[in-house]
């Protein structure tokens, strides 16, 4: 089996992409999705968040929701809004957000290579979220949410992409959030073979985002393999929908923290305690860290710059050296008493796309007592953790821009 292979994509009919594409299912809540899709009958949110078409208060994990998604998917197919390509292709997908541009390959990635950790992960998954994605795939008999993968950039891949993107794209749409989504189709057999062979020669790929989608694809494949007496390995369920970007084009933003209280400490007591591990300096403006080991702290009306003391940085451990770990191990746990950030209701996480003003607002409103700005985790650090077979702390990476749902889907024949 190849690490990746082309596939017969299901895509919006010519001229329909602007009506169809939508944000990923997990970046909008039900209320936001209902508002976003309100005047768009063909929005992919009717498939990825089908509870928006059921009465308010419907459990998004109820059987009726998956049935509604299947019904909406069928309607889009019958209306010709979505069409299947005539043959297996790769697709070149470019995202443009402000000055940032990244271009990757849409492909079907190998489930066995995911299972053997050649497609490497760096996060734990939650069983309930895996279950949700399994039910969605089974209801549609298709994978509609791509897994976001990355690889160590390759001159061969760069050259093929450069050649294809000199042509006219088949899709060029700017979404509601201002992100431009452009797509070309790779039909040339020589280009397809060159991409397949180049990726086959790579030691591994890395999951950037989409751990639950890839885990769900693995579970679906295992179930179908067990039920399919004539299983060969070539079946479409042995692959999962992915978009693969080179590491030198990826953009990770900061993933910041806010906490409800100071764990019973007065403000000055709190500052004294954190001075054990950090050099603390008051600042007159918001602190956006400029390097690893540097953090911003906001207490109502005042920013501070925190620099971790050198002796507090572990020498080799790729997880413990991460800024999110340094903050957790030297402040969140020992000073604020937050031992498990996955479950502690006192802490919340704010994606860097929202800016530092969001941190100030959460504290100044009285909702939170303190906020922390972090330096973004690097792609190299993420790869090092995955290569070591370890897992990153929760909310370590915030990738932007986000992939669109509905641009290409992978039908399980």
Secondary structure, 3 states (H helix, E strand, C coil): CCCEECECEEEECCCCHHHHCEECCCCCCHHHHHHHHCCCCCCCHHHHCHHHHCCCCCCCCCHHHHHHHHHHHHHHHHCCCEEECCCCEEEEEEEEECCEEEEEEEEEEEHHHHHCCCEECCCCCCHHHHHHHHHHHHHHCEECCCEEEEECCCHHHHHHHHHHHCCCCCEEEECCCCCEEEEEEECCHHHHHHHHHHHHCCCCEEEEECHHHHHHHHHHHHHHHHHCCCCCCCCHHHEEEEEEEEHHHCCEECEEEEECCCCCCCHHHHHHHHCCCEEEEEECCCCCCCCCCEEEEEECCEEEEEEECHHHCCCCCCCCCCHHHHHHHHHHCCCCCCCCCCCCCCEEEEEHHHCHHHHHHHHHCCCCCEEEEECCCCHHHHHHHHHCCCCCCCCCCEECCCCEECCCEEECC
